[in-house]
Every structure is written in structure tokens, then in C-alpha cells.
Amino acid sequence: FPIGLSLVTKSLQVAKPAQIVFTFITGNNLTSQLTFFNQILNTRIDYVQKTITSELVSESQIASVNYSLWTTNPISSNLTTGQILFDVPVLGMNIQVEPNYAGPSQNMIFRVSFQEGTSIILTVNYGDGEVIQQSAMQLQTWPKDYQLTKKYLNAAVYDPATLKITRQSGNPAVLTKISLDWGDNSQFTLDDFREGTVYSHIYKSEGDFGVTALLTNPVDQKVFVTTLKVRARIEDFGCQVAPNPVETGKLLVISVVYKSAQDVIINALLNNRTDSKQINVPAPKLTEINYNYPVAGLYYEEIQAKNLVSNQSCSLIVDVRNKIVNMNIEYGGHAVYPPGSITFTLTYTGIAANFPTLAKYKVVWGDGSALSEGMLTLANQPQKISHVLADLNYF
């Protein structure tokens, strides 16, 4: 009897005639008898491909059907039994990820739904080394409102998560060939199709590439076409602001530079991250953002950049200052010696919001004594500065 006998077509598509296929490793001089739907089916044994293939069978609705296969040769016999499912093929997969960008240990929600399909097996590769597999119950549709929760433990830019769908129903995969045209004039990938195989390709340039997969077997062929967007990561990202410090109400320029990436979205979070400005940059170039601040103070700003495959950010501190205006200096008159006392009075006459930022005063008395200096503060207005001259003279 055959060694290594196994069922290939564990699931068939409803309402579409298909063959039941078994494979074996070794065996010769075989006869086979397959019972299905309580009927004996004609079978064909191929010793080159090592397959046992039935005549066409079909079922109009979702079902699980028992089978039994007797295989014999002149010296022994073997009975194999089991079930074959009639499933609805996968159609209309939808994936939503919230949020698109997250910090370490922050929850990311993957919502997965299908328009049609039964007995679906879903394999999720999160891109950080973790791979999980989830399955619907046999002959059941995918549960509604299904979601996965994921936490990425390390800060990084992960490759987009890949989702692989195992389509159990349809024509037998045995004897099927796959041809992959990557759309970049590179050599085709040709292979014997094996369910679950992941094919990879390295693109040498950016662009939107039409990827065509052709599946063929002796009784059917399928063509799948999808568009793959290939983009370079954002590299050497940096930003700076000038002038800094800047006068209240005056225009400043935030310069943003990077290399390599296309179709970049720059988001400037300004005015202590309460004002957002977004710029779309199709190709790498120096990007300048003009801005002004009506109120003095320190502003902690963030510039973000992202494209389809990466994101970068930088932080800036903008120092906005009021200039020195509305300041009067009053001389207290000639000193009488002795004692030789003299006074200057500094008086601010404007509104509090426009008081000069970090303004200092400095008085050189001219008599060889140490100079007088200090900070101008609104709380000490008017501010008196006094000194006793060293002797009788002109200073």
C-alpha cells in the first residue's frame, strides 16, 4: 500500500466542481476505491506525480462530508478516512489599524473583517518578530467586530505588518505553478505553488509597481494583480530655527531638511504644539516654515515627518522676546559734595505684556569705582540706581 498517503484538498469551494486529490511518497501496483457521499468515485493514479485524483465532485451548500479511501496492492491494503469541507472562498478583506503611529507599550488595534468566506485561517506577522495565527470555526464565517491588540515594546520604525490568508477552498493546489512579475523589469519568480509560501523581492528604486501573480494548473488559471508602493525611508532628518531669539511679532523661519524619501508629509506643531501646519513634500528639498509669535516667552515646538514606510521628528525651543521700548531715564541732578550722592531713575511707561524681556542696565560712574548693573523687572518699577561719588570732580 502507499506510504505517506495524505489528503491535499481538505476543503473545496461550494457550487464549483472540483477533484479530490491525495498524494503519496512511495507505492506501486496500486488500486484505489474512494467512497464519497455514499458513492464510489472513479479515481486515477499517477505514479510520476504520486497522486490519486478523483472524478469531479460538487456540493451546492456549506457542508462537511465523510470520505473513505481503500488502497491495495498485491500484498496488502489500507483504509484512510476523514472529512472534506465545502467552504465559501475568502472575499473582500478589510484591515484597519489604530493608531498608525504609537509609542512603546501603547496599544495598537488591528480590526480585521471579510465580506465572505468560511473556515478562514488568518496569520499575522507584526513585523517585530511576533507571528500569530487565528482561525474561524470550521464552516463558520469570520466573527464580526474581530480585533487584535498589539503592544510594540521598543521604539522603532517597523516594516508594515503582513497578513497571509490561507484559502482552503477552490481548485486543488497540486500541480499548480506560480509566476510572479514584480513590475520592475526584473526576472520573474517561477515556482511550484505551495500553500503558505512567502515570496520576497528587493526593489532597487522607488515607485508604484504593479505586481502580477499567475497561478496555473491543468484545469484552471487565476491572475491576481496588486499595486505595491515602494518608498525610501526618511534619512538625515533635521530642523533649525532662525533667528533665535526672535523679537515679538517678527517673522522667523523653521528650516527642515532630509534626504532620500519621497511623498513626505511634514507636520509642524507650533505655539507650544497648539497650532498645526501641514506641508506635503513630493521630493526631498529644503522646506521652510514661516511663523511669528505675538507674545513673548519660551515655546517648545515639534516638527514631524512621515511617509509610507518611516517617520522622524525633532524638537525646538523658540525664545521670543520683547524689545526695549517705552523706557525713560531721569537724572536726579548734580551731586552736592559732600556727601556726593547721585541718583538715576529708570521708568517703564508701556503695558505689562510688552515689558522688555531679560533687559539689563549698566552704569559706569566714571570715578574709578565699580560699575552698577542688574536686571530690569516690572515689579521694581520705577527703578532707582544711586551712588556716592569718590571726590569732588567732573565725572
Backbone hydrogen bonds in HBPLUS format (Angstrom, degrees):
<---DONOR---> <-ACCEPTOR-->    atom                        ^
c    i                          cat <-CA-CA->   ^        H-A-AA   ^      H-
h    n   atom  resd res      DA  || num        DHA   H-A  angle D-A-AA Bond
n    s   type  num  typ     dist DA aas  dist angle  dist       angle   num
A0003-ILE N   A0026-THR O   2.87 MM  23  5.28 157.1  1.92 145.5 153.2     1
A0025-ILE N   A0003-ILE O   2.73 MM  22  5.58 156.7  1.78 159.4 167.2     2
A0026-THR N   A0003-ILE O   3.38 MM  23  5.28 154.8  2.45 129.9 136.3     3
A0006-SER N   A0023-THR O   2.91 MM  17  5.50 150.7  1.99 154.4 160.9     4
A0023-THR N   A0006-SER O   2.90 MM  17  5.50 158.3  1.94 156.7 163.7     5
A0008-VAL N   A0021-VAL O   2.88 MM  13  5.54 167.1  1.89 153.1 155.7     6
A0010-LYS N   A0008-VAL O   3.07 MM   2  5.85 128.0  2.35 106.8  92.1     7
A0085-LEU N   A0010-LYS O   3.10 MM  75  6.42 169.8  2.11 145.9 144.8     8
A0012-LEU N   A0085-LEU O   2.73 MM  73  6.18 159.0  1.78 159.0 164.4     9
A0087-ASP N   A0012-LEU O   2.75 MM  75  6.05 150.3  1.84 162.8 171.0    10
A0014-VAL N   A0087-ASP O   2.98 MM  73  5.60 151.1  2.07 146.6 146.5    11
A0015-ALA N   A0059-GLU O   2.61 MM  44  5.36 172.9  1.61 152.9 152.5    12
A0018-ALA N   A0057-VAL O   2.93 MM  39  5.51 153.4  2.00 149.7 157.7    13
A0057-VAL N   A0018-ALA O   2.75 MM  39  5.51 159.4  1.79 152.0 155.9    14
A0054-SER N   A0020-ILE O   2.90 MM  34  5.21 154.0  1.97 149.3 157.3    15
A0022-PHE N   A0052-ILE O   2.87 MM  30  5.03 156.8  1.92 145.1 152.8    16
A0052-ILE N   A0022-PHE O   2.86 MM  30  5.03 154.5  1.92 137.2 141.7    17
A0024-PHE N   A0050-LYS O   3.13 MM  26  5.57 150.4  2.23 138.1 139.7    18
A0031-THR N   A0072-THR O   2.83 MM  41  5.31 142.1  1.98 149.3 157.4    19
A0072-THR N   A0031-THR O   2.92 MM  41  5.31 159.8  1.96 149.5 154.5    20
A0033-GLN N   A0070-TRP O   2.84 MM  37  5.09 145.3  1.96 145.9 153.9    21
A0070-TRP N   A0033-GLN O   2.88 MM  37  5.09 167.2  1.90 148.9 148.9    22
A0041-LEU N   A0034-LEU O   2.78 MM   7  5.52 163.3  1.81 164.2 169.8    23
A0035-THR N   A0068-SER O   2.83 MM  33  5.25 169.2  1.84 159.9 163.6    24
A0068-SER N   A0035-THR O   3.09 MM  33  5.25 146.4  2.21 141.1 147.9    25
A0036-PHE N   A0039-GLN O   2.71 MM   3  5.21 161.7  1.74 152.2 155.0    26
A0039-GLN N   A0036-PHE O   2.91 MM   3  5.21 151.1  1.99 107.9 116.8    27
A0055-GLU N   A0042-ASN O   2.96 MM  13  5.63 122.0  2.31 159.7 159.2    28
A0044-ARG N   A0053-THR O   2.74 MM   9  5.22 147.8  1.84 145.4 156.6    29
A0053-THR N   A0044-ARG O   2.89 MM   9  5.22 165.3  1.91 151.0 153.1    30
A0046-ASP N   A0051-THR O   2.88 MM   5  5.26 170.4  1.89 158.8 161.8    31
A0050-LYS N   A0046-ASP O   2.76 MM   4  5.40 116.7  2.16 129.1 147.0    32
A0051-THR N   A0046-ASP O   3.04 MM   5  5.26 147.5  2.15 138.3 147.8    33
A0063-ALA N   A0086-PHE O   3.39 MM  23  5.19 149.5  2.49 124.0 131.8    34
A0086-PHE N   A0063-ALA O   2.81 MM  23  5.19 155.4  1.87 161.1 161.3    35
A0065-VAL N   A0084-ILE O   2.94 MM  19  5.37 173.2  1.95 153.4 153.7    36
A0084-ILE N   A0065-VAL O   2.87 MM  19  5.37 156.9  1.93 149.5 156.1    37
A0067-TYR N   A0082-GLY O   2.93 MM  15  5.60 151.6  2.01 149.7 150.2    38
A0082-GLY N   A0067-TYR O   3.23 MM  15  5.60 149.0  2.33 146.4 145.2    39
A0069-LEU N   A0080-THR O   2.71 MM  11  5.10 161.2  1.74 154.9 161.6    40
A0080-THR N   A0069-LEU O   2.93 MM  11  5.10 157.4  1.98 138.4 146.0    41
A0071-THR N   A0078-ASN O   2.88 MM   7  5.27 163.6  1.90 155.2 160.8    42
A0078-ASN N   A0071-THR O   2.72 MM   7  5.27 142.4  1.86 153.5 164.7    43
A0073-ASN N   A0076-SER O   2.93 MM   3  5.62 161.6  1.96 165.3 165.5    44
A0118-THR N   A0088-VAL O   3.00 MM  30  5.28 145.6  2.12 148.3 142.3    45
A0091-LEU N   A0116-GLU O   3.18 MM  25  4.98 151.4  2.27 129.4 122.7    46
A0115-GLN N   A0091-LEU O   2.93 MM  24  5.59 126.7  2.22 141.4 155.7    47
A0116-GLU N   A0091-LEU O   3.01 MM  25  4.98 153.3  2.09 142.7 141.8    48
A0115-GLN N   A0092-GLY O   2.93 MM  23  4.72 134.9  2.14 110.4 124.4    49
A0094-ASN N   A0113-SER O   2.82 MM  19  5.24 158.1  1.87 153.0 153.2    50
A0113-SER N   A0094-ASN O   2.97 MM  19  5.24 154.2  2.04 150.7 156.2    51
A0096-GLN N   A0111-ARG O   2.92 MM  15  5.06 152.1  2.00 142.0 150.3    52
A0111-ARG N   A0096-GLN O   2.81 MM  15  5.06 169.0  1.82 154.2 157.7    53
A0098-GLU N   A0109-ILE O   2.98 MM  11  5.22 155.5  2.05 144.5 152.5    54
A0109-ILE N   A0098-GLU O   2.79 MM  11  5.22 172.8  1.79 157.3 157.1    55
A0106-GLN N   A0103-GLY O   3.09 MM   3  5.47 153.8  2.16 135.4 133.7    56
A0105-SER N   A0152-TYR O   2.78 MM  47  5.51 162.2  1.81 140.8 147.0    57
A0108-MET N   A0150-LYS O   2.77 MM  42  5.13 144.1  1.90 146.8 158.9    58
A0150-LYS N   A0108-MET O   2.86 MM  42  5.13 159.2  1.90 148.8 155.8    59
A0110-PHE N   A0148-LEU O   2.79 MM  38  4.98 167.6  1.81 151.8 156.1    60
A0148-LEU N   A0110-PHE O   2.76 MM  38  4.98 154.4  1.82 141.3 150.1    61
A0112-VAL N   A0146-TYR O   3.33 MM  34  6.04 151.5  2.41 140.7 148.9    62
A0119-SER N   A0140-GLN O   3.08 MM  21  5.76 148.9  2.18 144.5 149.7    63
A0136-ALA N   A0120-ILE O   2.89 MM  16  5.42 164.8  1.91 161.2 165.9    64
A0166-THR N   A0121-ILE O   3.43 MM  45  5.63 173.3  2.43 155.5 157.4    65
A0122-LEU N   A0134-GLN O   2.71 MM  12  5.15 170.8  1.72 171.0 171.9    66
A0134-GLN N   A0122-LEU O   2.78 MM  12  5.15 162.1  1.81 154.9 160.4    67
A0123-THR N   A0164-LYS O   3.26 MM  41  5.34 161.9  2.30 155.8 159.0    68
A0164-LYS N   A0123-THR O   3.16 MM  41  5.34 165.7  2.18 150.3 154.5    69
A0124-VAL N   A0132-ILE O   2.86 MM   8  5.36 162.9  1.89 153.6 159.5    70
A0132-ILE N   A0124-VAL O   2.96 MM   8  5.36 156.3  2.01 150.2 155.4    71
A0125-ASN N   A0162-THR O   3.04 MM  37  5.26 170.7  2.05 165.1 165.3    72
A0162-THR N   A0125-ASN O   3.08 MM  37  5.26 139.7  2.25 142.8 150.3    73
A0126-TYR N   A0130-GLU O   3.10 MM   4  5.82 159.4  2.14 170.5 176.9    74
A0140-GLN N   A0137-MET O   2.91 MM   3  5.25 157.0  1.96 137.3 136.1    75
A0176-THR N   A0173-ALA O   3.15 MM   3  5.42 143.0  2.30 135.8 132.1    76
A0193-PHE N   A0176-THR O   2.88 MM  17  5.50 158.9  1.93 138.9 144.1    77
A0177-LYS N   A0216-THR O   2.74 MM  39  5.29 157.4  1.79 156.2 162.3    78
A0216-THR N   A0177-LYS O   2.98 MM  39  5.29 158.6  2.02 148.4 155.2    79
A0178-ILE N   A0191-ASP O   2.87 MM  13  5.44 171.2  1.88 162.3 163.8    80
A0191-ASP N   A0178-ILE O   3.07 MM  13  5.44 151.1  2.16 154.7 159.9    81
A0179-SER N   A0214-LEU O   2.90 MM  35  5.06 147.9  2.00 140.4 150.5    82
A0214-LEU N   A0179-SER O   2.85 MM  35  5.06 162.5  1.88 149.0 155.0    83
A0180-LEU N   A0189-THR O   2.83 MM   9  4.94 157.9  1.88 144.0 151.3    84
A0189-THR N   A0180-LEU O   3.02 MM   9  4.94 163.1  2.05 139.4 144.5    85
A0181-ASP N   A0212-THR O   2.86 MM  31  5.10 168.2  1.87 154.5 158.0    86
A0212-THR N   A0181-ASP O   2.94 MM  31  5.10 159.2  1.99 146.0 151.4    87
A0197-THR N   A0194-ARG O   3.09 MM   3  5.80 159.0  2.14 147.0 145.8    88
A0207-GLY N   A0230-VAL O   3.04 MM  23  5.33 161.0  2.08 142.3 143.7    89
A0230-VAL N   A0207-GLY O   2.85 MM  23  5.33 176.2  1.86 170.0 169.3    90
A0209-PHE N   A0228-LEU O   2.87 MM  19  5.16 169.7  1.89 150.5 147.8    91
A0228-LEU N   A0209-PHE O   2.73 MM  19  5.16 171.1  1.74 154.7 156.8    92
A0211-VAL N   A0226-THR O   2.75 MM  15  5.37 156.3  1.81 169.3 173.9    93
A0226-THR N   A0211-VAL O   2.97 MM  15  5.37 157.8  2.02 149.9 157.2    94
A0213-ALA N   A0224-PHE O   2.80 MM  11  5.11 167.8  1.81 155.8 160.1    95
A0224-PHE N   A0213-ALA O   2.86 MM  11  5.11 163.0  1.89 151.7 157.5    96
A0215-LEU N   A0222-LYS O   2.84 MM   7  5.12 168.2  1.85 157.0 160.8    97
A0222-LYS N   A0215-LEU O   2.78 MM   7  5.12 152.0  1.86 144.8 154.1    98
A0217-ASN N   A0220-ASP O   2.95 MM   3  5.53 159.5  1.99 168.4 164.1    99
A0220-ASP N   A0217-ASN O   3.37 MM   3  5.53 149.3  2.47 107.2 115.1   100
A0235-GLU N   A0259-LYS O   3.34 MM  24  5.46 165.6  2.36 157.2 156.2   101
A0259-LYS N   A0235-GLU O   2.96 MM  24  5.46 158.9  2.01 150.9 153.9   102
A0238-GLY N   A0257-VAL O   2.99 MM  19  5.52 154.0  2.06 158.4 158.0   103
A0257-VAL N   A0238-GLY O   3.00 MM  19  5.52 168.0  2.01 156.0 158.9   104
A0240-GLN N   A0255-SER O   3.04 MM  15  5.41 146.0  2.16 142.7 152.7   105
A0255-SER N   A0240-GLN O   2.81 MM  15  5.41 155.5  1.87 161.3 167.4   106
A0242-ALA N   A0253-VAL O   3.04 MM  11  5.55 152.4  2.12 146.6 155.2   107
A0253-VAL N   A0242-ALA O   2.87 MM  11  5.55 169.4  1.89 155.3 158.4   108
A0246-VAL N   A0319-ASP O   2.90 MM  73  6.33 154.1  1.96 159.3 167.6   109
A0321-ARG N   A0246-VAL O   2.91 MM  75  6.20 162.6  1.94 156.7 162.3   110
A0250-LYS N   A0247-GLU O   3.01 MM   3  5.46 164.1  2.04 133.7 136.7   111
A0248-THR N   A0321-ARG O   2.83 MM  73  5.55 145.4  1.95 148.1 146.2   112
A0249-GLY N   A0293-TYR O   2.79 MM  44  5.32 155.5  1.85 147.0 147.0   113
A0252-LEU N   A0291-TYR O   2.85 MM  39  5.54 164.3  1.87 163.1 168.0   114
A0291-TYR N   A0252-LEU O   3.09 MM  39  5.54 156.6  2.14 148.4 152.3   115
A0254-ILE N   A0289-ILE O   2.86 MM  35  5.00 166.8  1.88 143.1 147.4   116
A0289-ILE N   A0254-ILE O   2.83 MM  35  5.00 156.8  1.88 141.4 149.4   117
A0256-VAL N   A0287-THR O   2.81 MM  31  5.12 156.7  1.86 153.3 160.7   118
A0287-THR N   A0256-VAL O   3.01 MM  31  5.12 178.5  2.01 156.3 156.8   119
A0263-ASP N   A0282-PRO O   2.83 MM  19  4.20 164.1  1.86 115.8 119.2   120
A0264-VAL N   A0281-VAL O   2.92 MM  17  5.15 151.7  2.00 155.4 146.4   121
A0281-VAL N   A0264-VAL O   2.76 MM  17  5.15 174.7  1.77 168.6 169.0   122
A0265-ILE N   A0306-LYS O   2.84 MM  41  5.43 169.6  1.85 161.3 163.6   123
A0306-LYS N   A0265-ILE O   3.07 MM  41  5.43 148.5  2.18 137.3 146.9   124
A0266-ILE N   A0279-ILE O   2.79 MM  13  5.10 169.3  1.80 164.2 163.0   125
A0279-ILE N   A0266-ILE O   2.78 MM  13  5.10 158.6  1.83 151.4 158.3   126
A0267-ASN N   A0304-GLN O   2.79 MM  37  5.06 161.4  1.83 142.7 149.3   127
A0304-GLN N   A0267-ASN O   2.88 MM  37  5.06 173.4  1.89 147.4 149.5   128
A0268-ALA N   A0277-LYS O   2.74 MM   9  5.07 168.1  1.75 159.4 158.8   129
A0277-LYS N   A0268-ALA O   2.90 MM   9  5.07 152.5  1.98 140.0 149.2   130
A0269-LEU N   A0302-GLU O   2.82 MM  33  5.24 169.0  1.83 178.1 174.5   131
A0302-GLU N   A0269-LEU O   3.19 MM  33  5.24 165.3  2.21 145.0 149.5   132
A0270-LEU N   A0275-ASP O   2.70 MM   5  5.01 163.7  1.73 163.5 157.9   133
A0274-THR N   A0270-LEU O   2.89 MM   4  6.12 126.0  2.19 148.9 159.4   134
A0275-ASP N   A0270-LEU O   2.92 MM   5  5.01 163.1  1.95 146.7 144.9   135
A0274-THR N   A0271-ASN O   3.33 MM   3  5.57 147.4  2.44 101.9 110.0   136
A0297-GLY N   A0320-VAL O   2.87 MM  23  5.19 156.7  1.93 132.4 137.4   137
A0320-VAL N   A0297-GLY O   2.93 MM  23  5.19 171.2  1.93 157.9 157.5   138
A0299-TYR N   A0318-VAL O   2.88 MM  19  5.01 159.5  1.92 144.4 151.2   139
A0318-VAL N   A0299-TYR O   2.82 MM  19  5.01 163.6  1.84 148.5 152.6   140
A0301-GLU N   A0316-LEU O   2.81 MM  15  5.08 156.6  1.87 151.8 157.2   141
A0316-LEU N   A0301-GLU O   2.93 MM  15  5.08 162.5  1.96 136.8 140.0   142
A0303-ILE N   A0314-CYS O   2.90 MM  11  5.39 167.5  1.92 160.7 164.9   143
A0314-CYS N   A0303-ILE O   2.95 MM  11  5.39 146.5  2.06 145.5 156.1   144
A0305-ALA N   A0312-GLN O   2.82 MM   7  5.22 159.1  1.86 156.9 153.7   145
A0312-GLN N   A0305-ALA O   2.76 MM   7  5.22 157.0  1.81 153.4 160.0   146
A0307-ASN N   A0310-SER O   2.97 MM   3  5.62 160.4  2.01 157.9 159.5   147
A0357-THR N   A0322-ASN O   3.21 MM  35  5.11 168.2  2.23 125.7 128.0   148
A0349-THR N   A0326-ASN O   2.82 MM  23  5.27 164.9  1.84 155.2 160.0   149
A0328-ASN N   A0347-THR O   2.80 MM  19  5.14 170.5  1.81 156.3 157.2   150
A0347-THR N   A0328-ASN O   2.89 MM  19  5.14 165.8  1.91 148.9 153.5   151
A0330-GLU N   A0345-THR O   2.87 MM  15  5.05 164.5  1.89 147.0 152.3   152
A0345-THR N   A0330-GLU O   2.90 MM  15  5.05 157.0  1.95 143.5 150.8   153
A0332-GLY N   A0343-THR O   2.86 MM  11  5.12 147.2  1.97 175.3 168.9   154
A0340-GLY N   A0336-VAL O   2.69 MM   4  5.07 149.5  1.78 150.0 139.4   155
A0389-LEU N   A0340-GLY O   2.87 MM  49  5.15 168.6  1.88 143.1 140.5   156
A0342-ILE N   A0387-HIS O   2.81 MM  45  5.40 147.8  1.91 158.4 168.6   157
A0387-HIS N   A0342-ILE O   2.88 MM  45  5.40 143.8  2.01 154.9 162.3   158
A0344-PHE N   A0385-ILE O   2.84 MM  41  5.16 158.8  1.89 145.8 152.6   159
A0385-ILE N   A0344-PHE O   2.76 MM  41  5.16 160.6  1.79 160.1 164.6   160
A0346-LEU N   A0383-GLN O   2.74 MM  37  5.07 171.7  1.75 153.1 153.1   161
A0383-GLN N   A0346-LEU O   2.80 MM  37  5.07 161.5  1.84 157.6 156.4   162
A0354-ASN N   A0351-ILE O   3.12 MM   3  5.68 148.2  2.22 113.1 121.9   163
A0355-PHE N   A0352-ALA O   3.15 MM   3  5.33 165.4  2.17 115.5 115.4   164
A0376-LEU N   A0359-ALA O   2.85 MM  17  5.51 175.6  1.85 150.2 149.0   165
A0361-TYR N   A0374-GLY O   2.91 MM  13  5.61 160.6  1.95 155.9 161.7   166
A0374-GLY N   A0361-TYR O   3.13 MM  13  5.61 149.7  2.23 145.9 148.0   167
A0363-VAL N   A0372-SER O   2.68 MM   9  5.10 160.3  1.72 158.1 164.4   168
A0372-SER N   A0363-VAL O   2.97 MM   9  5.10 158.2  2.02 147.2 151.8   169
A0380-ASN N   A0377-THR O   3.26 MM   3  5.57 143.6  2.40 103.5 112.6   170
A0381-GLN N   A0378-LEU O   3.33 MM   3  5.51 161.6  2.37 114.3 113.4   171
